[in-house]
Amino acid sequence: MKSTILTVRVTGELYEKLSNDSFELGITNSENVRSIIKKHFSGEHIGNEIYNSSDFIFLIAWLFEKKANRYNNCNKQELINLTKILQKVISSNCMPSHLLEELDNVLNDINRFIKEFDAENNHFRFCVPYQDDTFDYTGIMEYIVYKASENKIQL
């Protein structure tokens, strides 16, 4: 396909950020801008938006709260909303597959919990320490730190 020249005016600050990013990547500003535009229109940028959403932050906070207390302190509707957040994160496919599998296990456990909502001594199983299916808290923290270092997550 024949290429077309596109001229864009940006602030000095944005130009400096683009130039620094291009330098770090070892590419020209033009190559960087083409890559950014291509990612935007292909939908590749969507996964990164999830990391900075209030839903994702709520999910991570809830997961770590369960590490300290595996018993439920939410009503059924809040748990259903949590399953929707998990489904959105999983379907975005924006994490390594092993973490997506971990989140899928959490989703399955929440769904089980909802079905057994009124059962006596019902608790979440994904967060019980030293079990084969215990959630990988270290893995998710390392991934969040890695993404934060890439400036994909704003801490």
Buried (B, 14 or more C-beta within 10 A) or exposed (E): EEEEEEEEEEEEEEEEEBEEBBEEEEBEEEEBBBBBEEEEEEEEEEBBEBBEEEBBEEBBEBBBEBBEEBEBEBEEEEBEBBBEBBEBBBEBEBBEEEBBEBBEBBBBBBBEBBEEEEEEEBBBBBBBEEEEEBBBBEBBEEBBEEBEEEEBBEE
